[in-house]
């Protein structure tokens, strides 16, 4: 049993360690946040990747780059997904590493409440960061987080989803006087 647990943990880390998402909260009146999502995908022979667009979210400003070459990758919006096309099929024992940029508008997930802002969203990716807009301080987080300051002065809230499902995250900020 001990060996099986070790194997499961190793596989979980190996396949999820490169996924990383940054949510940069824009002005609260816009209900928008810019997303940067790093993906490592390794299905042999795959020619594309489907990234779901959350229900209730309006997506804009999409762009995808190949992290190995820095070149733009072709993509299209199909129904409720962003379909990213690889330059070539994924080879045996190979992976595609790419970065998706997009902006979501979602008033149910990001909104102002008086002088506070609330980002309330379940996150399924293992490593996540929420960056507050300039001029806001952190006053609450529903999950254990590492808090730091970016070079531009914005507050950065980093968290780890150690669950096998979505982590319910609620980050609350307050406008500085």
DAQUI-V679910 format. One record per backbone hydrogen bond with DSSP energy under -0.5 kcal/mol. CO is the residue of the C=O (numbers start at 0). NH is the residue of the N-H. E is the energy in kcal/mol with one decimal. If there is no record, write none. Layout:
BEGIN
<<CO,NH,E> <CO,NH,E>>
END
This chain:
BEGIN
<<0,4,-2.3> <1,5,-2.1> <2,6,-2.2> <3,7,-2.5> <4,8,-2.5> <5,9,-2.5> <6,10,-2.8> <7,11,-2.6> <8,12,-2.2> <9,13,-2.8> <10,14,-2.4> <11,15,-1.2> <12,16,-1.9> <15,18,-0.8> <18,126,-0.7> <19,37,-3.0> <20,128,-2.0> <21,23,-0.6> <21,35,-2.1> <22,24,-0.8> <22,130,-3.1> <23,33,-2.4> <26,29,-2.1> <26,30,-0.6> <26,31,-0.7> <27,30,-0.7> <30,105,-2.7> <31,25,-2.3> <32,103,-2.6> <33,23,-3.1> <34,101,-2.1> <35,21,-2.5> <35,37,-0.5> <36,99,-2.8> <37,19,-1.6> <38,97,-2.2> <40,95,-3.0> <41,43,-0.8> <42,45,-2.3> <45,89,-1.9> <46,85,-2.6> <48,50,-0.6> <48,83,-3.0> <49,51,-0.6> <50,81,-2.9> <51,53,-0.6> <53,56,-1.9> <56,58,-0.5> <57,104,-1.9> <59,102,-2.9> <62,100,-3.3> <63,72,-2.6> <64,66,-0.5> <64,98,-2.6> <65,69,-3.0> <70,65,-3.1> <73,84,-2.9> <75,77,-0.6> <75,82,-3.3> <77,80,-2.2> <79,52,-3.1> <80,77,-2.6> <80,82,-0.6> <81,50,-2.7> <81,83,-0.7> <82,75,-1.7> <83,48,-2.3> <89,44,-3.7> <90,93,-2.3> <95,40,-2.8> <95,97,-0.5> <96,66,-2.4> <96,67,-0.7> <97,38,-3.0> <98,64,-2.2> <98,100,-0.5> <99,36,-2.8> <100,62,-2.0> <101,34,-3.9> <102,59,-2.0> <103,32,-2.2> <103,105,-0.5> <104,57,-2.2> <105,108,-1.0> <105,109,-2.1> <108,119,-3.1> <110,117,-2.9> <112,115,-1.5> <114,174,-2.5> <115,112,-3.1> <116,172,-2.2> <117,110,-2.0> <117,119,-0.6> <118,120,-0.5> <118,170,-2.7> <120,168,-1.4> <122,166,-3.0> <125,160,-3.8> <126,20,-2.0> <127,158,-2.9> <128,22,-3.2> <129,131,-0.6> <129,156,-2.7> <130,24,-2.7> <132,135,-1.2> <134,175,-3.1> <136,173,-2.5> <139,171,-2.9> <144,146,-0.5> <145,157,-2.9> <147,155,-3.2> <149,152,-2.1> <153,149,-3.1> <154,131,-2.4> <155,147,-2.4> <155,157,-0.6> <156,129,-2.6> <157,145,-2.7> <158,127,-2.5> <159,161,-1.0> <165,167,-0.6> <166,122,-2.6> <166,168,-0.7> <168,120,-2.4> <169,141,-2.0> <170,118,-2.7> <171,138,-2.9> <171,139,-1.6> <172,116,-2.4> <173,136,-2.8>>
END
